[in-house]
Amino acid sequence: MALINKVIVILANTRFDSAIRATSLFVARNLAKNNKVYFVDYPFTLKDYFTHKNSIELKVRKPKFSLLADGVLDTDIDNFKVIIAPPVVPINFLPEGVIFRTALKANEAIISKRIKKVLKKAGVQKFILINSFNFHYPNIAKSIKPILSVYQCVDPMIVPYDMKHGIISENMLVKESDVVICTSKALYNEKKSQNPNTYFVPNAADIEHCSKALNAGLPVHPKIKDLPKPIIGYLGTLERRMDYNLLLEVVKANPEKTFVLAGPVWDNHVPAEFFKTPNVHIIGTIPYSEVPQLVKGFDVAIIPFKKDEVSSTIFPLKLFEYLCAGKPVVVTDFNPDLKDYTADTVTYAGTPDLFTIALNEAIANNNEAEIAKRTAIAKLNTWEKRSDDIAEIISKHLD
C-alpha cells in the first residue's frame, strides 16, 4: 500500500545539517518523494545559543528563531521543509519529578506552537507525526494532534544524559503512540510487549552516496592516503559499545596492519593505550560528504562491538554502507539477526584470534566477484526500500 500526497511531520532526534546522517534524515528525504514532509529540527537550547554563537549552524537558524518568523527553511527537495523552533530552556540537569515535567511541558509548548503555526499557514489540517527517537519531547503529539502518531525506536538507551529522563519518557511514547517501528529485532521484542502495533524495519544504506567509493577517480581521504597498507577501518562513534579489549588484542597481533578509527570520541571511552599504539590512528569526525573517500581507503571495514544485551539491539547503518562501498567486512558476533540480511558477504568473529584470521582472509580473497556480491546485498537494503516499508505500515494503520 502506497503512502502518497500525505503531510508528514517528523520530530527529529538530530539537526538537519548534522555532519553525521541519522536514520530520521534518510527516512524523511525518502518519504518526501511522494509526500509533503516537515522535518522538525532538534531544537537549540539557550545554552546552545550562547555556546555556538559564532557557528554557521546558529547563523542559519537565527533568523527563524523569532516568534514573528515563519520558522521554515527550504531544502534541495521541494517537498522537504525544515521547521526551526525558537530556543528552549536547558532542563536535563533537573532531577526527575514534578519540576522537570512542568518545565518540559513549557519547552514542548514552544516547539508545538511553532509546528502548529507552520502547518496553519500552509493550510494543513490532517497530518501524520513520526517521532524519530526524540524521547526528549514525548508529549508533542498530544498538543499538535496528528491523525496518526508513530514512534521510531532506532537504538537502545545507553547514554546517561538520555537515560536520566528518557527511560520514563520513552515508555510514555511507546504506550501512547498508534504505531511503533524498531530498527532491531531485540528492540521490537521489547516494545511489542508495551504496544501490540509494533513493527521491525531495520536500518539500511544510502546507496547513491556510499557507492561513490567504487569510483576509480575518487581520491582517498587525505587523512589516511599516506598511511601504510593494509588499512583496517572503523567509521562511527567511539563509545561504550566498542569491544576495546578485543580490538586491542587484534591490533597488537597485527603490527603490520594500520588500524583507523574515524568518528567522534565520547566521554573518554577509548583506552589511553590506543593513543600510544603506533599502528592505531584515531582521526576524529569525518563529514558525511567525505565518507566515500574515507571508506575507499579501507582494505577491510570492521564493526568491533561488544556482545551484550545492549549490542543485541543494534542494527548499525555502517554495515550496509561498508558493503555498498564493496569493502570486505569483519564484525563481532554482537547481533545474530544481522546474518539474516548479509548472506555470506560478512564474516562474524567473536574472539581476537578469529578476528585476525578473518582480516587476513578478507585481504587475501578480495576480488571483483566478492565486491559484486557485497554491492548486490547492499542494494537489497536501501533507504528507499526501508522507507517504502515504513510507508506501507503507516498506510495500513491509516486505513
C-alpha positions as CSV (number, residue, x, y, z in Angstrom):
1,M,0.0,0.0,0.0
2,A,1.4,3.3,-1.0
3,L,1.6,6.5,1.1
4,I,1.0,9.3,-1.4
5,N,0.2,13.0,-1.1
6,K,0.1,13.0,2.7
7,V,1.6,15.5,5.1
8,I,4.1,14.1,7.4
9,V,5.7,15.8,10.4
10,I,9.0,14.2,11.6
11,L,10.1,15.2,15.1
12,A,13.8,14.5,14.7
13,N,16.5,13.3,17.1
14,T,19.1,15.2,15.1
15,R,19.6,18.5,13.3
16,F,19.0,18.7,9.6
17,D,22.6,19.8,8.8
18,S,24.4,17.4,11.2
19,A,27.8,16.1,10.0
20,I,26.6,12.6,10.8
21,R,23.5,11.5,8.9
22,A,20.8,9.9,11.1
23,T,18.0,7.5,10.4
24,S,15.4,10.2,10.7
25,L,17.0,12.2,7.8
26,F,17.2,9.3,5.5
27,V,13.6,8.4,6.1
28,A,12.4,12.0,5.8
29,R,14.1,12.6,2.5
30,N,12.7,9.3,1.0
31,L,9.2,9.9,2.3
32,A,9.3,13.4,0.7
33,K,9.4,11.8,-2.8
34,N,5.7,11.1,-2.6
35,N,4.6,13.2,0.4
36,K,5.0,16.7,1.9
37,V,7.5,16.3,4.8
38,Y,8.1,18.8,7.5
39,F,11.3,17.9,9.4
40,V,11.3,19.5,12.9
41,D,14.9,20.3,13.6
42,Y,16.2,19.2,17.0
43,P,15.8,22.5,19.0
44,F,18.6,24.7,20.2
45,T,18.6,25.4,23.9
46,L,19.6,28.8,25.3
47,K,22.9,27.2,26.4
48,D,23.5,26.0,22.8
49,Y,22.6,29.6,21.6
50,F,25.5,31.1,23.6
51,T,27.9,28.2,23.3
52,H,27.7,28.2,19.5
53,K,27.1,31.9,19.0
54,N,29.7,32.2,16.2
55,S,28.8,28.9,14.4
56,I,27.4,28.5,10.9
57,E,24.6,26.4,12.4
58,L,23.4,29.2,14.6
59,K,23.7,31.8,11.8
60,V,21.4,29.6,9.6
61,R,18.8,29.2,12.3
62,K,18.9,32.6,14.0
63,P,16.6,34.5,11.5
64,K,13.9,31.8,12.1
65,F,14.0,31.9,15.9
66,S,11.8,35.0,16.3
67,L,8.2,34.4,17.3
68,L,7.3,36.5,14.3
69,A,9.4,34.4,11.9
70,D,7.8,31.8,9.6
71,G,10.1,29.2,11.1
72,V,10.6,27.3,7.8
73,L,13.8,26.5,5.8
74,D,13.7,25.2,2.3
75,T,15.9,22.3,1.2
76,D,17.1,20.8,-2.0
77,I,13.9,18.8,-2.2
78,D,10.7,20.8,-2.9
79,N,8.5,18.5,-0.7
80,F,11.0,18.6,2.2
81,K,10.9,21.6,4.6
82,V,12.7,22.1,7.9
83,I,10.8,23.7,10.9
84,I,13.0,25.7,13.2
85,A,11.6,26.3,16.7
86,P,12.7,29.1,19.0
87,P,15.4,28.1,21.5
88,V,14.1,26.1,24.6
89,V,15.4,26.2,28.1
90,P,18.0,23.6,29.1
91,I,16.3,21.4,31.8
92,N,18.0,18.0,31.7
93,F,20.1,18.8,34.8
94,L,16.8,18.8,36.8
95,P,16.0,15.7,38.8
96,E,13.1,13.6,37.6
97,G,9.9,14.7,39.1
98,V,7.2,17.4,39.0
99,I,9.5,20.3,38.5
100,F,11.2,18.7,35.5
101,R,8.0,17.5,33.9
102,T,6.4,21.0,34.3
103,A,9.5,22.6,32.7
104,L,9.3,20.0,29.9
105,K,5.7,21.0,29.1
106,A,6.8,24.6,28.8
107,N,9.5,23.6,26.3
108,E,7.1,21.3,24.4
109,A,4.7,24.2,24.2
110,I,7.3,26.3,22.4
111,I,8.0,23.5,19.9
112,S,4.3,22.7,19.4
113,K,3.3,26.3,18.9
114,R,5.9,26.6,16.1
115,I,4.7,23.4,14.4
116,K,1.1,24.4,14.5
117,K,1.9,27.9,13.2
118,V,3.8,26.4,10.2
119,L,1.0,23.9,9.4
120,K,-1.8,26.5,9.8
121,K,0.0,28.9,7.4
122,A,0.3,26.0,4.9
123,G,-3.4,25.2,5.2
124,V,-2.6,21.7,6.6
125,Q,-5.4,20.2,8.8
126,K,-4.6,16.5,8.6
127,F,-1.1,15.1,9.0
128,I,1.0,12.2,10.3
129,L,3.5,12.6,13.1
130,I,6.7,10.4,13.2
131,N,8.7,10.9,16.4
132,S,12.1,9.5,15.3
133,F,13.8,8.6,18.6
134,N,13.1,12.1,20.1
135,F,12.1,10.9,23.5
136,H,13.3,14.2,25.0
137,Y,9.9,15.7,23.9
138,P,7.4,12.8,24.4
139,N,4.2,14.8,24.5
140,I,4.2,16.8,21.3
141,A,1.6,14.5,19.7
142,K,-0.9,15.4,22.4
143,S,-0.6,19.1,21.6
144,I,-0.5,19.1,17.8
145,K,-3.0,16.2,17.4
146,P,-1.9,14.2,14.3
147,I,-4.3,11.7,12.7
148,L,-1.7,9.1,13.3
149,S,1.3,9.1,15.7
150,V,4.3,6.9,15.0
151,Y,7.3,6.4,17.3
152,Q,10.5,5.1,15.6
153,C,12.9,3.5,18.1
154,V,16.4,3.3,16.5
155,D,18.7,2.5,19.3
156,P,18.9,1.2,22.9
157,M,19.1,3.9,25.5
158,I,22.6,3.8,27.0
159,V,23.9,7.3,27.4
160,P,23.5,8.6,31.0
161,Y,22.2,12.0,29.7
162,D,19.4,10.2,27.8
163,M,18.6,7.7,30.5
164,K,18.1,10.3,33.2
165,H,14.6,11.2,32.0
166,G,14.5,9.2,28.7
167,I,13.5,5.9,30.1
168,I,10.3,7.3,31.6
169,S,9.6,9.4,28.5
170,E,10.2,6.6,26.0
171,N,7.9,4.3,27.9
172,M,5.2,7.0,27.5
173,L,5.9,7.3,23.8
174,V,5.8,3.6,23.2
175,K,2.5,3.1,25.1
176,E,0.8,6.2,23.7
177,S,1.8,6.1,20.0
178,D,-0.5,4.5,17.5
179,V,2.4,2.7,15.8
180,V,5.9,1.8,17.0
181,I,8.7,0.9,14.5
182,C,12.0,-0.6,15.7
183,T,15.3,-1.0,13.9
184,S,16.3,-4.3,15.5
185,K,14.5,-7.5,16.5
186,A,15.6,-7.2,20.1
187,L,14.1,-3.7,20.3
188,Y,11.0,-5.0,18.5
189,N,10.6,-7.8,21.1
190,E,11.0,-5.3,23.9
191,K,8.5,-2.7,22.6
192,K,6.0,-5.3,21.4
193,S,5.1,-6.2,25.0
194,Q,4.2,-2.5,25.5
195,N,2.4,-1.8,22.3
196,P,0.9,-4.5,20.0
197,N,1.2,-2.2,16.9
198,T,5.0,-2.6,16.9
199,Y,7.0,-3.5,13.7
200,F,10.6,-4.3,12.8
201,V,12.2,-2.3,10.0
202,P,16.0,-2.4,10.0
203,N,18.5,0.3,9.1
204,A,19.9,0.5,5.6
205,A,22.4,2.2,3.3
206,D,22.5,5.4,1.3
207,I,23.4,3.5,-1.9
208,E,23.9,6.6,-4.1
209,H,26.3,8.2,-1.6
210,C,28.3,5.2,-0.4
211,S,28.8,3.7,-3.9
212,K,30.9,6.7,-4.8
213,A,33.8,4.8,-3.1
214,L,33.8,2.5,-6.1
215,N,34.6,5.4,-8.4
216,A,38.2,4.8,-9.6
217,G,38.7,8.6,-10.0
218,L,37.7,9.4,-6.4
219,P,40.8,10.3,-4.3
220,V,41.3,8.6,-1.0
221,H,40.7,10.8,2.0
222,P,43.8,12.9,2.8
223,K,43.8,11.8,6.5
224,I,44.6,8.2,5.5
225,K,46.0,8.3,2.0
226,D,49.6,8.2,3.1
227,L,49.2,5.6,5.9
228,P,50.8,2.1,5.4
229,K,48.5,-0.5,4.0
230,P,46.6,-2.7,4.6
231,I,44.3,-0.3,6.4
232,I,41.6,-1.8,8.7
233,G,39.0,0.8,9.2
234,Y,36.1,1.7,11.5
235,L,33.7,4.5,10.9
236,G,31.4,5.6,13.7
237,T,31.2,6.9,17.2
238,L,33.8,5.7,19.6
239,E,31.9,5.0,22.8
240,R,30.9,2.3,25.2
241,R,29.5,-0.3,22.8
242,M,33.0,-0.8,21.3
243,D,34.8,-4.0,22.4
244,Y,38.1,-2.3,23.1
245,N,39.7,-5.3,24.8
246,L,39.2,-7.5,21.7
247,L,40.2,-4.7,19.4
248,L,43.4,-4.0,21.3
249,E,44.4,-7.7,21.2
250,V,43.8,-7.7,17.4
251,V,45.8,-4.5,17.0
252,K,48.8,-6.0,18.9
253,A,48.6,-9.3,17.0
254,N,48.7,-7.4,13.7
255,P,51.5,-4.8,13.9
256,E,51.9,-4.9,10.1
257,K,48.4,-3.6,9.6
258,T,47.2,0.0,10.1
259,F,44.0,0.5,12.2
260,V,42.0,3.6,11.5
261,L,39.2,4.7,13.9
262,A,37.2,7.5,12.5
263,G,34.4,9.3,14.4
264,P,33.7,11.4,17.5
265,V,35.1,10.2,20.8
266,W,32.5,10.1,23.6
267,D,33.3,10.5,27.3
268,N,36.9,9.2,27.2
269,H,35.7,5.7,26.5
270,V,38.8,4.9,24.3
271,P,41.6,3.4,26.5
272,A,44.7,5.5,26.7
273,E,46.8,2.7,25.2
274,F,45.1,3.2,21.8
275,F,46.6,6.6,21.6
276,K,50.1,5.3,22.3
277,T,50.0,2.4,19.8
278,P,51.8,3.2,16.6
279,N,49.6,1.3,14.2
280,V,46.4,2.9,15.5
281,H,45.2,6.2,14.1
282,I,42.2,8.0,15.7
283,I,41.3,10.7,13.2
284,G,38.2,12.3,14.6
285,T,34.8,13.0,13.0
286,I,34.6,12.8,9.2
287,P,31.9,14.9,7.5
288,Y,29.2,12.8,5.7
289,S,30.2,14.2,2.3
290,E,33.8,12.8,2.8
291,V,32.7,9.3,3.9
292,P,33.2,7.7,0.5
293,Q,36.8,9.0,0.3
294,L,37.5,7.5,3.7
295,V,35.9,4.1,3.1
296,K,37.6,3.8,-0.3
297,G,41.0,3.8,1.6
298,F,39.9,0.8,3.8
299,D,41.2,-2.6,2.8
300,V,38.9,-4.2,5.4
301,A,36.0,-2.5,7.3
302,I,35.2,-3.6,10.8
303,I,32.5,-3.3,13.4
304,P,34.0,-4.4,16.7
305,F,31.1,-4.1,19.1
306,K,30.7,-5.8,22.5
307,K,28.5,-8.8,22.7
308,D,26.0,-7.9,25.4
309,E,22.3,-7.3,25.9
310,V,22.6,-3.7,24.6
311,S,24.5,-4.6,21.5
312,S,22.0,-7.2,20.6
313,T,19.6,-4.4,19.9
314,I,21.9,-2.6,17.5
315,F,21.4,-2.7,13.7
316,P,24.3,-0.4,12.5
317,L,23.9,1.8,9.5
318,K,27.6,1.4,8.7
319,L,27.3,-2.3,7.9
320,F,25.4,-1.7,4.7
321,E,27.4,1.4,4.0
322,Y,30.6,-0.7,4.0
323,L,29.0,-3.3,1.7
324,C,27.7,-0.6,-0.6
325,A,31.3,0.5,-1.0
326,G,32.3,-3.0,-1.9
327,K,34.5,-3.5,1.1
328,P,35.2,-6.8,3.0
329,V,33.5,-6.6,6.4
330,V,34.5,-8.3,9.6
331,V,32.1,-8.0,12.6
332,T,32.0,-9.3,16.1
333,D,29.0,-11.6,16.7
334,F,27.1,-9.0,18.7
335,N,23.8,-9.3,16.9
336,P,22.9,-12.6,15.3
337,D,20.0,-11.0,13.4
338,L,22.5,-9.3,11.1
339,K,23.2,-12.7,9.4
340,D,19.6,-12.7,8.0
341,Y,20.4,-9.6,6.0
342,T,24.0,-10.2,4.9
343,A,24.0,-13.7,3.3
344,D,27.6,-14.9,3.2
345,T,29.1,-11.4,2.5
346,V,30.1,-10.6,6.1
347,T,32.4,-12.5,8.4
348,Y,31.4,-12.7,12.1
349,A,34.2,-13.3,14.5
350,G,33.8,-13.4,18.3
351,T,37.4,-13.7,19.5
352,P,40.6,-11.9,18.8
353,D,42.1,-15.0,17.1
354,L,39.1,-15.5,14.9
355,F,39.1,-11.7,14.1
356,T,42.7,-11.8,13.0
357,I,42.0,-14.9,10.8
358,A,39.0,-13.1,9.2
359,L,41.1,-10.0,8.5
360,N,43.8,-12.0,6.8
361,E,41.3,-14.0,4.7
362,A,39.4,-10.8,3.7
363,I,42.6,-9.2,2.5
364,A,43.8,-12.3,0.6
365,N,40.5,-13.2,-1.0
366,N,39.2,-9.8,-2.1
367,N,38.3,-9.7,-5.8
368,E,35.8,-8.3,-8.2
369,A,33.4,-11.2,-7.8
370,E,33.3,-10.7,-4.0
371,I,32.8,-6.9,-4.4
372,A,29.9,-7.6,-6.7
373,K,28.3,-9.9,-4.1
374,R,28.6,-7.2,-1.4
375,T,27.1,-4.4,-3.5
376,A,24.2,-6.7,-4.5
377,I,23.4,-7.3,-0.9
378,A,23.6,-3.6,-0.2
379,K,21.1,-2.9,-2.9
380,L,18.6,-5.1,-1.1
381,N,19.0,-2.9,2.0
382,T,18.5,0.6,0.8
383,W,16.8,3.6,2.5
384,E,14.3,3.7,-0.4
385,K,13.2,0.1,0.4
386,R,13.1,0.7,4.2
387,S,11.1,4.0,3.7
388,D,8.6,2.1,1.5
389,D,8.3,-0.5,4.3
390,I,7.6,2.3,6.8
391,A,5.1,3.9,4.4
392,E,3.3,0.7,4.0
393,I,2.9,0.2,7.7
394,I,1.6,3.8,8.1
395,S,-0.8,3.4,5.2
396,K,-2.2,0.2,6.7
397,H,-2.9,1.9,10.0
398,L,-4.4,5.0,8.3
399,D,-6.8,2.6,6.5
